[in-house]
């Protein structure tokens, strides 16, 4: 951690937490134990990011595609989420962490939605860090919803068509008000985005690790951050242009 440069830390890290089921299967354990271990890992990584000074962390907790899983597993995941929210909300306040949720909360069981709304409201004034949970989330669906809202606002005169640009469009997304991710981390070695923040990750640096999420650690996160700090983010420009900007 001593080698990390505070001035080159990502402002927003997005994480696809993959591998809970495989972690359990390789140990001949029930999948629920993999998910429980995954929640413990999420707690450690969020605390690490807060300590280091990462302003925003987005965790891909449950996708719209995950509703296709067996009903018993979905129920288990929802029960774990509800329990986590009920037991961890005080810690969010203690550590000055604001909870934000992106996705379609109306898809969630009422008891889970209640705990979410309660935690969101309680932590609304926290300004030390933002923990953004992606729940019942899909990037394509988010973009479609944004288009529908823009079409409605244009047709009803609240927005002029000529004023629709990339900046305007971003304000219609679930992530409005948040910076785009600087770094995406995906565990378990899968080489795909899985319908996650498709608009927002146009220039996001990507790091894929073979480590399964339950085994992911602050030590590995530190190594990833050090790797990130060696990268040159050009955003379409040349290295020479970036040097001129620095000068």
C-alpha positions in Angstrom: 0.0 0.0 0.0 2.9 2.3 0.6 3.7 2.2 -3.1 0.2 3.5 -4.1 0.1 7.0 -5.4 -2.9 8.8 -3.9 -3.0 11.2 -6.9 -3.4 8.3 -9.4 -6.1 6.3 -7.6 -9.2 5.5 -9.6 -12.2 7.6 -8.6 -14.6 4.8 -9.4 -14.0 1.1 -9.3 -16.6 -1.3 -10.7 -16.4 -5.0 -9.8 -18.0 -8.1 -11.3 -17.9 -10.4 -8.3 -17.8 -13.8 -10.1 -17.0 -17.3 -8.9 -19.0 -17.8 -5.7 -20.7 -21.0 -7.0 -17.5 -22.4 -8.5 -15.6 -21.7 -5.2 -18.1 -23.8 -3.3 -18.3 -26.6 -5.9 -14.5 -27.1 -5.9 -14.8 -27.7 -2.2 -17.8 -29.9 -2.4 -19.8 -27.3 -0.5 -23.3 -26.0 -1.0 -23.5 -22.9 -3.2 -25.0 -20.9 -0.4 -21.6 -21.1 1.4 -19.9 -19.6 -1.6 -22.3 -16.7 -1.6 -21.8 -16.2 2.2 -18.1 -16.2 1.7 -18.6 -13.7 -1.2 -20.5 -11.3 1.0 -17.6 -11.5 3.5 -15.2 -10.7 0.7 -17.3 -7.7 -0.4 -17.2 -6.3 3.1 -13.4 -6.6 3.2 -12.9 -5.0 -0.2 -15.3 -2.1 0.5 -13.5 -1.4 3.7 -10.2 -1.5 2.0 -11.3 0.9 -0.7 -12.6 3.3 1.9 -9.3 3.2 3.8 -7.3 3.7 0.6 -9.5 6.6 -0.5 -11.6 5.3 -3.5 -14.6 7.6 -3.7 -17.0 5.3 -5.5 -17.2 1.5 -5.7 -19.9 -0.3 -7.7 -20.5 -4.0 -7.0 -22.4 -6.1 -9.6 -24.5 -8.0 -7.1 -27.4 -9.4 -9.1 -28.1 -9.0 -12.8 -31.4 -9.2 -14.7 -30.1 -12.4 -16.2 -29.7 -13.9 -12.7 -33.5 -14.2 -12.4 -33.1 -17.2 -14.7 -31.3 -19.2 -12.0 -33.1 -21.9 -10.0 -35.8 -20.4 -7.7 -34.2 -21.9 -4.6 -30.9 -20.1 -5.3 -32.6 -16.8 -6.0 -34.5 -17.1 -2.7 -31.2 -17.8 -0.9 -29.5 -14.8 -2.5 -32.4 -12.5 -1.7 -32.4 -13.8 2.0 -28.6 -13.1 2.2 -29.0 -9.7 0.7 -31.8 -8.8 3.2 -29.8 -10.1 6.1 -26.7 -8.1 5.0 -28.6 -4.9 4.7 -30.2 -5.3 8.1 -27.0 -6.1 9.9 -24.6 -3.9 8.0 -26.5 -0.6 7.7 -25.1 0.7 11.0 -21.6 0.0 9.8 -22.3 2.1 6.7 -23.1 5.0 8.9 -20.1 4.3 11.2 -17.7 4.4 8.3 -19.5 7.4 6.6 -20.5 5.3 3.5 -23.5 6.3 1.4 -25.5 3.4 -0.2 -26.8 3.8 -3.7 -28.6 1.3 -5.8 -28.9 1.0 -9.6 -31.2 -1.4 -11.4 -34.9 -2.1 -11.2 -35.8 -2.3 -7.5 -39.4 -3.1 -8.3 -38.2 -6.6 -9.3 -37.0 -7.3 -5.8 -39.0 -8.9 -3.0 -40.8 -6.3 -0.9 -38.8 -7.1 2.2 -35.5 -6.7 0.4 -36.7 -3.4 -1.2 -37.8 -2.2 2.3 -34.3 -2.9 3.8 -32.7 -1.2 0.8 -34.8 1.9 1.0 -34.1 2.1 4.7 -30.3 1.8 4.3 -30.3 4.3 1.5 -32.3 6.8 3.5 -30.2 6.3 6.6 -26.9 6.8 4.8 -28.1 9.7 2.5 -26.0 12.3 4.3 -22.8 10.2 4.4 -20.0 11.7 2.2 -16.9 9.5 2.9 -17.5 7.1 0.1 -20.3 5.8 -2.2 -21.1 2.1 -2.3 -23.2 1.5 -5.4 -25.0 -1.9 -5.6 -26.2 -3.1 -9.0 -29.3 -5.1 -8.3 -31.6 -6.6 -11.0 -29.4 -4.5 -13.3 -28.8 -4.8 -17.0 -26.9 -2.4 -19.2 -29.0 -2.8 -22.3 -32.2 -2.3 -20.3 -30.7 0.8 -18.7 -30.0 2.3 -22.1 -33.5 1.4 -23.4 -35.0 3.1 -20.3 -33.0 6.2 -20.9 -34.1 6.4 -24.5 -37.7 6.0 -23.6 -37.4 8.8 -21.0 -35.7 11.1 -23.5 -38.3 10.5 -26.1 -41.0 11.2 -23.6 -39.4 14.5 -22.5 -38.8 15.6 -26.1 -42.4 14.8 -27.1 -43.8 16.7 -24.1 -41.6 19.7 -24.6 -39.4 19.3 -21.5 -36.3 18.7 -23.7 -35.2 20.0 -27.1 -34.0 17.3 -29.5 -31.0 19.4 -30.5 -29.9 19.4 -26.8 -29.6 15.6 -26.7 -25.9 14.7 -26.6 -23.7 12.3 -24.6 -23.8 14.5 -21.5 -27.6 14.8 -21.6 -27.9 11.1 -22.2 -25.8 10.3 -19.2 -28.2 12.2 -17.0 -31.0 9.7 -17.9 -29.0 6.7 -16.8 -29.2 5.0 -13.3 -25.6 6.3 -12.6 -26.4 10.0 -13.2 -24.3 12.0 -10.8 -21.6 9.4 -10.5 -18.3 9.4 -12.5 -17.8 6.8 -15.1 -15.7 3.8 -13.8 -12.0 4.3 -14.2 -11.3 0.6 -13.5 -13.3 -2.6 -14.0 -12.2 -5.7 -12.1 -13.7 -9.1 -13.0 -12.9 -12.1 -10.9 -12.9 -15.8 -11.9 -11.2 -15.3 -15.3 -14.3 -14.7 -17.5 -13.5 -12.4 -20.4 -16.8 -10.6 -20.9 -18.8 -7.6 -19.6 -22.0 -9.5 -18.9 -24.3 -6.6 -19.7 -22.6 -4.4 -17.0 -22.4 -0.6 -17.4 -22.2 -0.8 -21.1 -22.5 3.0 -21.8 -20.3 4.0 -18.8 -17.3 1.8 -19.6 -16.4 3.3 -22.9 -12.9 4.2 -21.6 -12.7 2.1 -18.5 -9.5 0.2 -17.8 -10.2 -3.5 -17.5 -8.4 -6.1 -15.2 -9.4 -9.7 -15.2 -8.1 -12.1 -12.5 -8.5 -15.9 -12.4 -9.1 -15.6 -8.6 -12.6 -16.6 -7.6 -14.4 -13.8 -5.8 -14.5 -15.5 -2.3 -10.7 -15.7 -2.5 -10.2 -12.1 -3.6 -8.2 -10.1 -1.1 -7.1 -6.6 -0.3 -3.6 -7.7 -1.2 -4.6 -8.6 -4.7 -6.6 -5.4 -4.9 -3.4 -3.5 -4.0 -1.5 -5.3 -6.9 -4.3 -4.4 -9.3 -4.2 -0.7 -8.3 -0.5 -0.7 -8.8 -1.0 -2.1 -12.2 -3.7 0.5 -13.0 -1.2 3.3 -12.0 1.2 2.1 -14.7 -1.3 2.5 -17.5 -1.5 5.5 -19.8 -5.1 6.6 -20.2 -5.2 8.5 -23.5 -8.9 8.8 -24.2 -8.2 8.7 -27.9 -5.3 11.1 -27.8 -1.6 10.4 -28.4 1.1 10.1 -25.7 2.7 13.3 -27.0 -0.6 15.2 -26.5 -0.9 14.0 -23.0 2.6 15.2 -22.3 1.7 18.7 -23.6 -1.3 18.8 -21.2 0.9 17.9 -18.2 3.4 20.6 -19.1 
